[in-house]
Amino acid sequence: MTDGAAPTAERLASGKLLLDEPAAGVARLTISNPEKRGALDHELLDALAAACARLEARCLLITGEGAMFSAGYDIATFENPERFAHEAERLVAHPFHDAIEALERYPYPVVAALNGHAIGGGLELAVTADLRVAARGIKLGMPPAKLGLIYSHTGLRKFVETCGLAATNELFYVGRNVDADRALAVGLVNHVVEPEELAEAGVSLAADIAANAPLSLSGNKRILRALREHPGRLPEDLERELVELRESCFRTEDFREGVAAFGEKRAPVWKGH
């Protein structure tokens, strides 16, 4: 397994985003602008959204380079103070929202391998992933209170869903960065590994996911998203749709293959139907 994006990686967003396949069924997107601390600009965010729309890998892995995963919005490009508010709002309203939405709607699981610090929008990008593995020693933080920024309700809800109200309050009211071990304790990340193990751990986790039944991965993700979007009692039509989705798996070749492979103690061969 590779420790970074392959030399043959596809270069997107003028090279600020790299795409490669480090394992079977795994597509890896690497934020590759360490000189700007992994900042998210319009071009990079548009490329991320476009990549999510066209990829079909059974697991999507997102990581970064250097000491940062991502420091969030590239506000350093807003040099004219009079245009700062307009430009900042436009960045959040269009490319960042679109990239986050594309990532959340990716039909298969998404893993974020946090090689370095994840701050602000960079941390929301990580929280949008379904699973997160972090290198010990990195920092995670949300600085809106220190910038005079009121965060979006959709972003705040995502943090509440991920790590609970108490931890979200701490992140957004105090504005103090937390280390990876504290993030693990409150549920902000799923696993913490030593820095030198991060790349392999991220690929290994993604490869384990990608080896599973694609219909199960996409179906379970569809249901989990619906449950998050409709807390409490589901609308009747949606509940009926989810019941039908679940029942449909029993008529698939992959379900029969999975049961047969389990009984024969062999690796299943999935067909996706």
Secondary structure by P-SEA (a helix, b strand, c coil): ccccccccccccccccbbbbbccccbbbbbbccccccccccaaaaaaaaaaaacccccbbbbbcccccccccccccccccccaaaaaaaaaaacaaaaaaaaaaacccbbbbbccccccaaaaaaaaaccbbbbcccbbbbbccccccccccaaaaaaaaacccaaaaaaaccccccccaaaaaaaccccccccccaaaaaaaaaaaaaaaccaaaaaaaaaaaaaaaaccccccaaaaaaaaaaaaaaaacaaaaaaaaaaaaccccccccc
